[in-house]
C-alpha cells in the first residue's frame, strides 16, 4: 500500500514524510525538481506538479492513499480539483486533505474560500477522507523573529479574540496517523473533519507577553494595523497574496480562531502526548539563534 504525499518539500509536507517513514509506511512524493529534494532512500520521488496532468497520473498510479496539500497560489482551487479528479481516475478512495480552520467562516478570504470549495468537492465526489483544519501555524512567526528580537514588538495583527495556534510538528504527526489509519483499514472509512489546534488560545497581547518572558525584556503588541501589515508583506510577496493575508488578519480580529469543545482532548488522545505550546516554540527559536 503506497501513500502519495504532495507538497512534500514544504514545512508540513516534509515532516509528514518523516513521520510516515518513521512508522514504516511505503511513501511516494510528488516534487517539481527531484534534484532539489532530499528524502530518505526508502521514499520514491516522482517529478511533476498539479498542472501537469500526465505527471500527476504517473505519480498516482498504484497509490492507495493520498495526502493532498497544495500551496497558496492564484489557481490553488484548480490545482486541487485536478488532483482530485486524477485520484478518482486512478481509483484512489482514501484521502487526507490539509484545509484550514474556519474555511467555511472566513468566506471573503481567497485561500480560505478555495480550501472550503475543495472540501465540498471531496464530499460531492464521494471520497472517504479526513479533512484536517489547522489553526494559525506557530511557524508563521519565524518570518518576524528578527522584528521581535530587534525592535521589541510582536507585529502580527492577530487581535484580541484569540487564536488556537498549532505547531507544525503536531500537524504533521496527526496527518501521518490519519494517513496510516486510512491506508491500513480493511475498507474506506467515513469522511471526518478534525480541527487542528494548539493547547491555548492566544491574543496579540498574550503572544507579546510570552516573548517578554522568553527573552527577559519587554515585547509589546502595537495593535491591529492590518493596512500596515499588508504594506510590509508587499515588500517580499506578490501583492495579491499580501492582500489575502490582510483579509485573513482582519477576520482574526473580528472572529478569532478558537477550538470547539473537545478538540484539544481529541488531538492529545491521537498523539498520546500533550500538544506543543507557543512558549515551547518561542524558547526553541531563541535557543538556536
N, C-alpha and C positions, 0 to 999 in steps of 0.2 A: 504494500500500500504506500503510494507516494504522495507527499504533501508538497504542493507548489506554493512558494512564497513570492508574492510580488512586493515591490517597494523594499527589496531585500537589502539595499545598500544604505537606507536611511536609518535614523536613530532607532526607531521602533522595530523596523523590519530586520535589521542586523541582529538585534537582541532576540527577536522571535526565532531566528535561525539558530542562534546559540542555544536557546532553551530547548528547541526541538532536537538538536544534535545531542545535547546532554541527556535527553530522555530516550535516545536510541531510535529516533524516527528516521525514515528514508526521506530526504529533503532534496527538492529541486528548486532553484531560484531563477527568476527572470530578471536579467540585467541588460542595460543598454550597451555597456562596454565591458566584456569579461576580463579584459586586461587590467582594468582598474578595480576588479572585485577580489576580495580576499576572504575566503571561506575555508573551513576545514576540508580536508581531502575527501571526506565521505559525501560532501554536498555536490550535486550535479548542477553545473552552471550552464544556462541556456541564454543565448543572446536574443534580444528582442525588446519590443515595447508595446504598449496598448494600441497604438495606431498602426502597427504593422501586423495585420491580421494573420498572415501566413506564419510569422514568428510566434504569434500567440497560440495558434493551432498546434504548432510543433511543441511548444512548451507544455500544452495541456494534454497532449496525447499520453494515455496510460495513467493519468493522475486520478487519485481517489478523492482528495480533499484540497480545497483552495483557500489560501489566506489572501484576501483582496484588500490591498492598501494602495491607494493612488494619491498622488501629491495634489496640493492646492495649485491648480493651473486653470487657465481660462476654459479649457474643454474637459475638465475633470468628469463631468456627468457623462459626456460622450464616451470617454475612455472606459469608465466603469461599465456602461451598458454594452460596449463591445466585448469587454471581458466576460460579462455575464452570459451573453449570447454564445460566445465561443465555448464557455464552460458547459452550457446546456448541450451544445452540439457535440462536445466531447464526452457527454454522459456523466459529468461531474455533478453530484447532487449535494455534496457536503461542503459547506462554505462557512468561513468565519470572516466577517466584514468589519473593518475598522471605520466606524462612523464618528459621530461626535455627540456629546451630551447636549440635550435641548435642540437637536436638529429640527424638531417639529415646533419649537417655540421661537427661535431666532429666525423667523421666516424671511426677514429682509436682508439677512447676511448671506452673500452669494455662496460661500463654500459650505455653509450650514444647510441652505436650501438644496444645494446639489446633493449633499450626502443624504438628506431626507428623501429626495427623489430616488436615489439608489436603493434605500431601504424599502420603499414602496414597490420598486421593480422586483426586488428579491422576493417579496411576498406574492406579487402578481404572477411571477414566473414559476411559482411553486417550489422554490428552493427550500431545502431544510438547512437553516443557517443559524449561527449565533451572530447577532449584531452587537458589537461592542461599542458602547457610547462613552468614551473618555471625557472627563472634565479637562480643565486647563492643565497643560503639561508644565510641571515644575521646570523642566529643562528649557522652556522658553526663556527663562530668566538668565540663562547662560549668556545670552546676547547683550544683557545690560549689566553684567558683573562689574565691568570697569567703571560704569556710571555710578553704581552703588558704592564701590570701594574708593573711587577717585573724587566723587563730588558729594558723597554723603546723602544721596537721595535714592528712593525707590521710585522710578519714573513710570512704571506700568499703570495706566489709568484703569484699575480694576474695581474701584468703587467701594461702597460700604455695605453691600448686601451679603457679600461673601462668595468665595469660590472654593469648591472641594478639590483643590489642586492634587494631582496624582503624579507619582514618579514613573517615568517610562519603563523602569525595570519591572514594576508591578504590572503595567500594561502588557509587556512582552511575555511575562510568565503566565499571566492569565490567558492570553491568546494561545500560547503553546498548550496549556492544559486543555483548553476547549478544542483546539485542532486535533489533539490526540484522542480526546474523548469521542469526538465525532468520527474520526478515522477508524477507530477500533470497534465502534458499535456494530452490532450484527446487521442493523438496518439504519436508514436515515432517521435522525432524531428530530423531534418537533422544533419549529422555529422558536428562538428565545432571544430576548434582549437583556443585556447586562450593563448597568451604569457602572463605569469605572471611576471611582472617586478616591480621594485621599482620606486620612483619618480625622481631618479637621477642616472647618470652613474658615477661610481667611479673607479678611478685608485688606485694602491697601495699607491701612494703619497697622494691622496685625503683622503683615509681612515686614514692614519697616521696623517694627519692634523686634522681630526675630533677628533681622540683620544687625540691629543695635546690640543685641545680646551676644551674637556670634563674633562680631568684630570688636566689641568692647568700646564702642563710641557711638554717638547719636547718628542714626539714619532717619531721615524724615520722609514723609509721604506728601508730595507737593499738591496733590489733588487730582481731579478728574479732567485734565486738559486733553480731550480727545483730538481737538484740532492740532495742537502742538505735537501730539503723538503721531498723527498722520504725516505731518511735515517732516518729522525726524525719520520716519520709516522710508519716506520717498528718497532719502539720500542713498539707500542701499538696496531697495527692492522696486519692482515695477509699480507705477502709480496706481494701477487698478488694484493691486494687492494691498498697498498701503491703505487705500480707501476701504477695502474689505475688512482689514484689521481694525480700522477705526469704527466701522459699523459694529463689529463684534464687541469692541470695548464699550461702546455705548449701551449694548444690551447687558454686558456685565454690570454696568452701573444701575440700569433700571430694573433688571430681573435677577441678577446674581446667577450662580450655577451651583445649586445646593442638592445634596443627595436626597433620595426618597427613603422612607423608613425601611430599615433592614439592609440597605446597600453595603454599608461598611462590614456588617456581620457576615453577609454573604461572601464578600471578597476575602475576608480573613479566613473563613472556613475553606474556600477554594485553595488559598495559598498555604494554609496550615501555619501561618505566622502573621505577625502584625504588618500592616501597611507601612511603607516608608513615610516619614514625616517631612515637612518642609525644613524643620530645624536640622534633621539628618542631612538633607540635600545641601543646605547652605554651609553647614560645618564641613562637609566633604569638599565643597568648592574651595573654601578658604584653606583647607589643609594641603591641597595640591597646587595652590597658587605659587 
